Structure formats: C-alpha cells, structure tokens
C-alpha cells in the first residue's frame, strides 16, 4: 500500500536533484540528448496523470471533499486551474478503451499530442477500425516526423470513411464570425474545408506577394509593414476589390490536386454507381475502404502541399479542371509531365511542388514497382 507514496517521494526528490543541476555546464550535444530524453519522461508522466485522474474519477474521490466534480475537488485542494485536470480525465477515460495505445503512452513511446491526435480519429464510423489498427498507428507515430504522422492519420481517416461523410461534415462546419471590439476594431475568425482553404490561401498569397513588391517604395521612404499587417491588407484588398481583372472578369483561386489514376477511377465508380459498388458489380472497388494511403504514389489524393483530400470531395472539380498526366517514380519524383505541359514553366513548377522529393521522414517503404501515373488538375 505504501508503494505509490514511496514512488512519488522518490520522483519528487529526483526532480529536485535534476533542477539543481546547472544546465550551462552541459555541452550542446549533451543538452540536446537530455532534452530528447525529457520528452519521453514527460510522455510517461502525462500517461500516469491521465490514468490516475481517470481512476480517481471512477472512484468518485470528489465525494471526500464534498465537491460535485473531480476537477473542482482537485483544483481546490491543489490551488490550481481545474481545466487541465478535466482534460487529463477525458484523455485518461478514452485511452483506457484502447489497451495498445495506453501501453505505448505509459511506456513513453507516444506523447500526449500523439494520443490526442489518435483520439481525434475516434467517431462512430471509425471506432472499430481504430481499435483494430492500434499497432499500425503506433508504429507510424514512432517512425514518422510529426507532419508525416498527421498526414498518415488524415489518410487513415479518409480510408475509413469510404462514403465521404467526413468531408460533408467539414463542409457543414464552415464558418466565419466577426465582432467589433470596444476600441472599434473588427476581430474575426474563419473555418474552411481543405479545398476552400487552399483556394483562400492561394489567392491571399498572390496578393501578399504583389504588396511585397510594392513595399520597396515604403522601405525607401522609411516606412514598412509587418508580415501580419501585409496579410491583413491583402485580405482587405481581396474583399473590397473582389479579386477582379481590369476587364471585370472574375479571377479564380488556384487549386492543385494530385490524384492517382486508380483513385480517380475508384471515386468515379462510387459517384456514378453507388448501388453497384455496394452489390459488388465493380470488382476493383472495395465498398468498405478507399484505395488511398500515405507514401504510396499509386494511392495519392491530396493538395499539392500534401494535405490529404477525400476523392469524392475533389472529383467535382474535374468538370472545370485542367488535367495534366504525370509519370512518377516510387520516390515521388516527377519523370514526365506530359508533352504539352513541358513547354509551360508554371506546369513544371507545379510538378516540382507535387513531387515532394527527399522527404526527411522514413516512415514508409516505397512500393515495388518503378513507375506510376498521377493526375494533377487545378482550377
């Protein structure tokens, strides 16, 4: 019964001893190694906190102090904010239902951010697949950098949602809110789905670059604006001018999507004959899983910057899109952009962006074949 208090006392003493060490005496390489080790220790501590908080909630320890909730009880006793305690309780409850993830968290193989990202995948449509895929996702967390890990999760979520409900929810959740502050300034926030967000970002960046070129005159006059101010001015210009050409024609924001040929064919079958897909009339189409995956050029469906896009969300753009056939190597290197596209610098620039070669992550082995086809279309 005294094991827990003794362990906590030993941990408290170890932290005091560590805090007393002057870090300035460590060489940069040693200090770097120690910081990496501390990340693992922090993950273990977070896991213990979440597990202990969830167990305390199940035991209703708040009744000891007469409080109605565990966070208010512990927050009052520890004289701290109760919100982190509530978050620990929520995460601890969730991870207890996924034993492999819980064990990896407790061992420091997963950080809290990894576990929170995995928790975000959990919904009524994906719960069974998430339980079965714990080992695969843990392996991705241990072998991928953070950006690649989030891409793996995004692809996993899309593959587990063949009916396209998730992008429909994203579309429904689009929003813009504004309020006038007490000082009269207008403050707002927005939320777009990935495609609308890509169009918005591209249009805004075009205007930012235009302003940046004109800022040379301001600098010569001893004036300048910060990057944040330039973004605000660019957004205002786009809204007031409507992003129109001099002849009054409306300019369209550019969206570039990289989609493998097989993924496009699969999406077309699902869109044109959904009942046939469910009944097995299309032998190459799995009604329960999309043929998309991170790191496989045969299974790409993403924006040119690597953001995964649900194929059924991207497919309607084909009606007004410019198509470019690309031949890619297993490493994602663009070998051919098509005979006509070779003469256009913009097309080649887009191809280089789509290649995303020399990735720093080593979380995926290349497929066995040497050449693949991918379609790049934009609007």
Buried (B, 14 or more C-beta within 10 A) or exposed (E): EEEEEEEEEEEEEEEEEEEEEEEEEEEEEEEEEEEEEEEEEEBBBBBBBBBBBBBBBEEEBBEEEEBEBBBBBBBBEEEEEBEBBBBBBBBBBBBBEBEEBBBBBBEBBBBBBBBBBBBEBBBEBBBEBBBEBBEEBBBBBEBBEEEBBBBBBBBBBBBBBBBBBBBBEBEEEEEEEEEEEEEEEEEEEEEBBBBBBBBBBBBBBBBBEEBEEEBEEEEEEEEEBEEEEBBEBBBEBBEEEEBEEEEEEEEEBBBBBBBBBBBBBBBBBBBEBEEBBBEEEBEEBBBEEBBBBBBBBBBBBBBBEBBBBBBBBBBEBBEEBEEBBBBBBBEBBBEBBBEEBEEEEEBBEBBBBBBBEEBEBEBBEEBEEEEBBBBBBBB
